[in-house]
Amino acid sequence: MRLENKKVLALVEDDFEDLELWYPVLRLREEGAAVVLVGKEAGKTHTGKYGVPAQADVSFSQVNPDQYDALLVPGGWAPDKLRRYQEVIEYVRHFDREKKVIGQICHAGWVLISANILDGVKVTSTPGIKDDMTNAGATWFDQPVVTDGHIISSQRPPDLPPYVKAIADQLAKS
């Protein structure tokens, strides 16, 4: 199991895109990573856009980002809520400063925009936020997956297999 000693933090909030949270969580766990779901309140159950639940293992205040190797930001409508939490912005900035893996898919780019870390970064996202990404200084590509150093971005659920493979490959190298 190539990710046996890796710890991954996955953000959760209501209206996450069900597949964009659970597919990476399950695949990375399958590779041996310990994936922890973090939300505003430990134990709170959040509901995805299509009704799939996700319970936060820990709260934002309980997390020390130094203890994690990667951060996952799911898409859906959750990113618009997540980017309003100062702790989330601090996590993203911490992972960026430390050059630790940040995975973002679909609308998750909004969280990275709010953290102000995209200037000069090559990314992709759902085409619906392409202008937001470029206005934040990113160079946007119409591709299923874009890897720029430690930041791995993807467009939508059909792109999940190559997206999660890119995350796992990058995490295995770190």
C-alpha positions in Angstrom: 0.0 0.0 0.0 1.9 3.0 -1.3 0.1 5.6 0.8 0.2 3.7 4.0 1.9 6.5 6.1 0.0 9.4 4.5 -2.7 11.5 6.1 -5.2 13.4 4.0 -7.6 16.1 5.2 -10.9 16.3 3.2 -13.1 19.3 3.7 -16.8 18.7 4.1 -19.8 21.0 4.1 -23.4 20.7 2.9 -24.1 20.4 -0.8 -20.8 18.9 -1.7 -20.7 17.0 -5.0 -21.2 13.5 -3.7 -18.8 11.7 -6.1 -16.2 14.5 -5.9 -15.9 13.9 -2.1 -16.4 10.1 -1.8 -14.5 8.8 -4.9 -11.2 10.4 -3.8 -11.7 9.5 -0.1 -12.4 5.9 -0.9 -9.6 5.5 -3.5 -7.0 7.1 -1.3 -8.1 4.9 1.6 -7.8 1.9 -0.8 -4.2 3.0 -1.4 -3.5 3.0 2.4 -3.9 6.7 3.2 -5.7 7.8 6.4 -8.4 10.2 5.2 -10.0 12.5 7.8 -13.2 14.5 7.0 -13.1 17.9 8.6 -16.1 20.3 9.0 -17.2 23.1 11.2 -18.4 20.7 13.9 -17.1 17.2 14.7 -19.8 14.6 14.3 -22.0 16.7 12.2 -23.5 15.0 9.2 -23.4 16.9 5.9 -25.6 16.0 3.0 -24.3 16.0 -0.6 -26.2 17.4 -3.6 -27.6 14.0 -4.3 -28.3 12.9 -0.7 -25.2 11.0 0.2 -24.2 11.8 3.8 -20.7 12.6 5.1 -20.0 12.9 8.8 -17.2 15.2 9.9 -14.6 13.2 11.9 -13.1 16.4 13.4 -13.9 20.1 13.6 -11.9 22.9 12.0 -10.6 23.9 15.5 -9.3 20.4 16.2 -7.0 20.2 13.1 -3.3 20.8 13.0 -2.5 21.0 9.3 1.2 20.1 10.0 -0.1 16.5 10.7 -1.4 16.1 7.2 0.2 15.4 3.8 -2.6 16.5 1.5 -5.8 18.5 1.4 -8.9 17.6 -0.7 -11.5 20.2 -1.6 -14.6 18.7 -3.2 -16.8 20.6 -5.6 -20.5 21.1 -5.7 -21.9 24.1 -3.9 -20.0 23.4 -0.7 -16.9 25.4 -1.8 -19.0 28.6 -1.7 -19.7 27.9 1.9 -16.2 26.5 2.8 -14.4 29.6 1.6 -16.2 31.7 4.2 -14.5 29.9 7.1 -11.2 31.5 8.1 -9.8 28.1 9.2 -10.3 26.7 5.7 -8.5 29.6 4.1 -5.6 29.1 6.6 -5.4 25.4 5.8 -5.2 26.1 2.1 -2.5 28.7 2.6 -0.6 26.4 4.9 -0.7 23.5 2.4 0.4 25.9 -0.4 3.3 27.4 1.7 4.5 23.9 2.6 4.1 22.7 -1.0 1.8 19.8 0.2 -0.7 18.3 -2.2 -3.9 20.3 -2.7 -6.6 18.5 -4.8 -9.4 20.6 -6.1 -12.2 19.7 -8.5 -15.1 21.5 -10.2 -16.2 24.5 -8.1 -13.5 23.8 -5.5 -11.4 26.4 -7.2 -13.4 29.0 -5.4 -11.7 28.0 -2.1 -8.3 28.4 -3.6 -9.3 31.8 -5.1 -10.4 33.0 -1.7 -7.1 31.8 -0.2 -5.4 34.0 -2.9 -2.9 31.3 -4.0 -3.6 31.0 -7.7 -1.5 33.8 -9.2 0.6 32.2 -11.9 -0.7 28.7 -11.2 -1.9 26.4 -14.1 -5.3 24.9 -13.3 -8.6 23.6 -14.6 -12.1 23.6 -13.1 -15.6 23.4 -14.2 -15.9 25.8 -17.2 -18.5 27.8 -15.1 -15.8 29.3 -12.9 -13.1 29.7 -15.6 -13.4 33.5 -15.5 -13.1 33.4 -11.6 -9.9 31.3 -11.9 -8.3 33.6 -14.5 -9.3 36.7 -12.7 -7.5 35.3 -9.7 -4.3 35.1 -11.8 -4.4 31.4 -12.8 -3.8 30.1 -16.3 -6.8 27.9 -17.1 -6.8 24.9 -19.3 -9.7 23.0 -20.8 -8.3 19.6 -19.7 -9.6 16.8 -17.4 -6.7 17.2 -15.0 -3.9 19.8 -14.6 -1.0 19.3 -12.2 1.1 22.3 -11.4 3.6 21.3 -8.7 1.6 20.4 -5.6 -1.8 21.7 -6.9 -3.9 19.2 -8.8 -7.1 20.3 -10.4 -9.9 18.7 -12.3 -13.1 19.6 -14.1 -16.0 17.2 -13.2 -17.0 13.7 -12.0 -16.1 11.9 -15.3 -12.5 13.0 -14.7 -12.3 11.5 -11.2 -10.1 8.4 -12.2 -7.2 10.4 -13.7 -7.6 13.2 -11.0 -7.3 10.8 -8.1 -4.5 8.9 -9.8 -2.6 12.2 -10.1 -3.2 12.9 -6.4 -2.1 9.5 -5.3 1.0 9.6 -7.6 2.0 13.0 -6.2 1.3 12.0 -2.6 3.4 8.8 -3.0 6.4 11.0 -4.1 6.1 13.4 -1.1 
